[in-house]
Amino acid sequence: MAVIKPFSALKFNFRKAGAPETLCSPPYDIIPDPNVWTSRSPYNILHLEGGERLGIPEPYAKAKQTLADWLAQGILYEDENPCLYLYEATFPSQYGGTLTLTGCTISGNSVSGGLGGGLENNDGTVMLTGCTISGNSAGYGGGLANFDSGTATLTDCTVSGNNAHANLPLDHAGGGLDNGIYSTVNLYGCVITNNSAYGSGGGVCTGSVGYVVDGGFIHCGTSGVSTCVFFSSFIAVSL
């Protein structure tokens, strides 16, 4: 039987830290650019928990020091009485939009440490038909990065020779394609081959639901740590 106990949480002191909307952020692993949120306040929660995404050396040691500093400065305080907390947050879409490409080639592009060497979709809708995504590179999603509740549908496309070089073995990578949490990717009659990643998913890495492969071929490619990774996912495959 599960036992649920109240606890004393650490909370922001809004008189010192500022307005709540400047302090919160979406989960750090699904935001394409954490600097959008950290720039809102020196006390935005990402300064504490987003060290890896911010490229901070020794992020866990830095987080420990930041937590100690905020407690000492009174930015954070501990509740006097143990409680059960209801937490809910909503965030407006910053992106959106629809992109439709037919018979196009996206090749030879690169992003240093960022998302989507060939194409990045944030909270929008991307529909590619008969396209080739090849020879691109990025930290995450060498060929295509689909994040922030975005939907990407590829039909009769080829995704090949792309590379994701994020040096975080347990994080997302996706040499050919990286599909983030809460996002959906559908592949119909596609060929995904000869892609590579340092982290997870030489061919495809997905951390969300709605992943569909129909009539295509996935060769995971090469990866310094793993090949194809499908986690927390519902996968329907028809080859």
N, C-alpha and C positions, 0 to 999 in steps of 0.2 A: 504494500500500500504506500502510495506517495504521501509524504508529509510536507505540508506547506507551512513555512514559518515566516513571520514578519521579520524585517531587518531594518537597520538604520542606514538609509542611503546617504550618499554624498550629493549635495544639491548646490546649484549656483546661487550665490548671493547677488541678486540682480542690481542692488544698489551700487555694488563695486564692479560687477562684471558687465553690466549693461543690459539691453533689451533681450528677451528670450530669443527673438527671431534672428539675432546676430550670433547666437551661441550654439545653435543646433545645426545639424546637417543630415542628409540622407546617409545610409550606411556607407562607410568609407570605401568598400570594395566595389561599389557600383557607380561611383561618380567619375565621369571622364576627366574632369579637371578639378582637383581638390582646392586649388588656389582661388577658385571662384568663391569658396566658402571661407577659407582661412583669411582672406582679405577683408572679410566683414568685421572681424574683431580679433585682437590678440588672444582672446579667451575662447574663440570658437573651439568646439569639442575636438575638431580634427587636429588641432595643435597638440592634443593629448593622445589621441588614438590613431592618427593617420600617418605616423612616421614613415612607414615603408612607402606609402604612396607619395609622400612629400620628398622622398629621396634623402632622408636624414640618416647620416651614419649612426650605427648602433641605436636604432629607434627605440628599443625596449628600455635601455638605460636612460635615454632622453625622456621617455614617457614617465619613468619613475621619478626623475628629477622635476619634471614639469608638474606632476601631481603633488609632490612635496612642496614646491614653490607656491602653487595655488592655494593649498591648505594653509600655509604659513601666512600668505597675504590676505586670507579671508575671502578669496574668490570663490572657493568651495567651502562648505561647512557640512558637518554631519548632523542629521536629524536627531533630536533629543530622544524621541520615542520610536521604537520599532513599528513599522507599518507595512502594509501591502500596497503597492503602487500600481495605479493604472497609467499606462504610457501609451500615448497616441500622437502621431505627428503626420501632417500632410504637407506636401511641397508642390508648388505650381510647376508646370512644365516650363523648362527653359529653352526647349528645342522644338521638336515636332517637325511637321512638314512631310511631304511625299516626294519620292524620287523614283522615276521609271526610266530604265535604260534597256535598250534592245540592240543586240548585235554589236556591243561595244567592247573595247579592250582597255583594261586598266592595268598598266604595267610600268615597272621601274620607278615606283614612288617609295619614299621612306619618311618615317617619323622617328625622331630620336627619343626613345623611352615612352612615347605616347601611345595612342590608340589608333588602329586602323591605318596601316600603311597605304593601302589602296583606297579604302572607303570606310568612313566612320558614320554610324547611324545612332543618334541619340533621341529616343522617345519619338521617332518618326516611323514612316513606312517606306521601305525600299523594295522595289520589284525589279529584278534583273532577269532578262530572257536572252538566251543565246550569247551570253557575255563570257569573256575570259578575264580572270583576275590572276596575274602572274608576275613573279619577280619583284614583289613589294616587300617591305619590312617595317616593323614597328615593335615597340615593347610588348604590346598586346594586340592580337588580331593582325598578323602580318598582312593578310589579304583583305579581311573585312572584320570590323569590330561592330557588334550590335549590342547596345547597352540601353539602360534607363527605360525599360518597358517598350523598347522598339520592336518592330516586326520586320524581318527580312525574308523575302521569298525569292529563291533562285530556281529557275527552270532551264534545263538544258545548258547549264553553265559549266565551265572548267575553272577550277581553283588550283593552281599548281605553282611550285617553285617559290612560295612565299615563306617568310621567316619571322618568328616572334622571338625577341631576344631578351625579354624581361628576366633578370637574374634572380628570380624568386621561385624556387622549385615547387613550393606548395601552393602557389598562387595561380591565377589564370595565366594563360599565354595564348594558345591557339595559333599555330603556325599559319594555317590556311584561314581559319575562321574562329573568332572568339565570341561566344554568345553569353552575355552576362545574366545575372540573376534577375528575374522578373521579365526577361525578354524572350522573344519567340523567333525561331528560325525554321523555315521550311525549305527542304531541298528536294527537287523533283528532277530526276534524270540527269543528275550532276556527276561530274568526275572531280574528285578531290584527291590529288596525288602529289608526291614528292615535295611536300611542305615540311618545315622543321620548326622546332621550338626548344628553347632551353627549359622552360617550365612545363606546364601541363598541356597535353594535346598537340602532338606534332601536326596532325591534320585538322582536327576540330576539338575545341574545348567548349563545353556548354554547362552552365550551372542553373538551368531553368527548365521549364516544361515546354511541351509542344514541339519537340524536335522530330521532324519527319524526314525519312529518306525513302524515296520511291523510284525504283528503276535506275538507280545510279550506282556509283562505285566509290567507296572510300578506302583509300590506302593511307594509313596514318602518317606515313612519311617517317622522318627521324626526329628524335627528341633526346636531349641530354638526360632527361629524367624519366619520361614516360611517353607513351604513344597517344592513342585517343583516350580522352577522359570524358565520361558522361556522369555527372554527379547530381543528385537531387532531381533526376530527370525522368520523364515518361518518354520512352523511345518507341516509335512505331517504324518498323523496317520492312520494306517489301522490295527485294532485289530480284 
